[in-house]
Amino acid sequence: MARFVCDACGQEVHIMDGVVSWTREDKKLGNFKLTHKNDSCQPENNRHRELYTLTLASGFMEFVSYLLERWEDGFILTDPASLRSVMRQLNVHMHEKLLMLVEE
């Protein structure tokens, strides 16, 4: 399975020990980070989702839906590279998970 890497310390993040966080202020979304849950790695973002929920198909689609609804409401993305980085890690995991299901 794909490895998740902490945006703060660069170490591996196990699914149950991770969180994806971001800021949501004044119709802006930004500073998306995939980190360990511990205080030393987590940025001071005001929104988050547990990593294990985002690794489920339903949780991943719920997160994508959340983003689409915010953009529909006029929110702008202040830091596209941070979202791209988080989504890249999640996408690799979801892709490998689907391949495993197809192979069975």
C-alpha positions as CSV (number, residue, x, y, z in Angstrom):
1,M,0.0,0.0,0.0
2,A,1.0,3.6,-0.6
3,R,3.0,5.3,2.2
4,F,1.7,8.6,3.6
5,V,4.4,11.2,4.4
6,C,4.0,13.9,7.0
7,D,4.2,17.4,5.5
8,A,5.8,18.7,8.7
9,C,8.5,16.1,9.7
10,G,8.9,14.1,6.5
11,Q,8.3,10.8,8.4
12,E,5.8,8.1,7.5
13,V,2.3,8.6,8.7
14,H,0.2,5.5,9.5
15,I,-3.4,5.8,8.5
16,M,-4.7,5.8,12.1
17,D,-2.1,8.4,13.2
18,G,-2.7,11.0,10.5
19,V,-4.8,14.0,9.9
20,V,-5.5,16.3,6.9
21,S,-6.0,19.9,8.0
22,W,-6.5,23.2,6.3
23,T,-7.5,26.8,6.9
24,R,-10.9,28.2,6.0
25,E,-11.3,32.0,6.5
26,D,-13.0,34.8,4.6
27,K,-14.2,32.6,1.7
28,K,-10.6,31.2,1.3
29,L,-9.3,27.7,1.6
30,G,-5.6,27.0,2.0
31,N,-2.6,25.5,3.8
32,F,-3.7,21.9,3.2
33,K,-1.4,19.6,5.2
34,L,-1.2,15.8,5.8
35,T,0.5,15.4,9.2
36,H,0.8,13.3,12.3
37,K,-1.9,14.0,14.9
38,N,0.7,15.1,17.5
39,D,1.1,18.7,18.4
40,S,4.6,19.1,17.0
41,C,3.5,18.2,13.5
42,Q,0.1,19.8,13.2
43,P,-0.1,23.3,11.9
44,E,-2.6,25.8,13.4
45,N,-5.3,25.1,10.9
46,N,-9.0,25.5,11.8
47,R,-10.4,22.6,9.8
48,H,-9.4,18.9,9.7
49,R,-10.4,15.3,8.8
50,E,-8.9,12.1,10.2
51,L,-6.7,10.4,7.6
52,Y,-8.4,7.0,8.1
53,T,-11.7,8.5,7.0
54,L,-10.2,10.0,3.8
55,T,-8.8,6.6,2.9
56,L,-12.3,5.1,2.6
57,A,-14.0,5.6,-0.8
58,S,-16.9,7.3,1.0
59,G,-14.7,9.6,3.0
60,F,-12.6,10.5,0.0
61,M,-15.7,11.4,-2.1
62,E,-17.1,13.3,0.8
63,F,-14.0,15.4,1.0
64,V,-14.0,16.0,-2.8
65,S,-17.7,17.0,-2.5
66,Y,-16.8,19.4,0.4
67,L,-14.3,21.1,-1.8
68,L,-16.6,21.4,-4.8
69,E,-19.4,22.8,-2.6
70,R,-17.0,25.5,-1.2
71,W,-16.0,26.5,-4.7
72,E,-19.6,26.6,-5.7
73,D,-20.2,29.0,-2.7
74,G,-17.5,31.3,-4.0
75,F,-14.5,30.2,-1.9
76,I,-11.1,30.6,-3.5
77,L,-8.0,28.4,-3.1
78,T,-5.1,30.4,-1.8
79,D,-2.5,27.7,-1.9
80,P,-3.2,25.2,-4.8
81,A,0.2,23.4,-4.3
82,S,-0.7,22.3,-0.8
83,L,-4.0,20.8,-1.9
84,R,-2.4,19.2,-4.9
85,S,0.2,17.6,-2.6
86,V,-2.4,16.1,-0.2
87,M,-4.6,14.9,-3.0
88,R,-1.6,13.3,-4.7
89,Q,-1.0,11.1,-1.6
90,L,-4.6,10.3,-1.2
91,N,-5.0,9.5,-4.9
92,V,-2.1,7.0,-4.9
93,H,-3.6,5.3,-1.9
94,M,-7.1,5.1,-3.5
95,H,-5.7,3.9,-6.8
96,E,-3.7,1.1,-5.2
97,K,-6.8,0.1,-3.1
98,L,-9.0,-0.1,-6.2
99,L,-6.4,-2.2,-8.0
100,M,-6.3,-4.7,-5.1
101,L,-10.1,-5.0,-5.2
102,V,-10.0,-5.6,-9.0
103,E,-7.3,-8.3,-8.7
104,E,-9.2,-10.3,-6.1
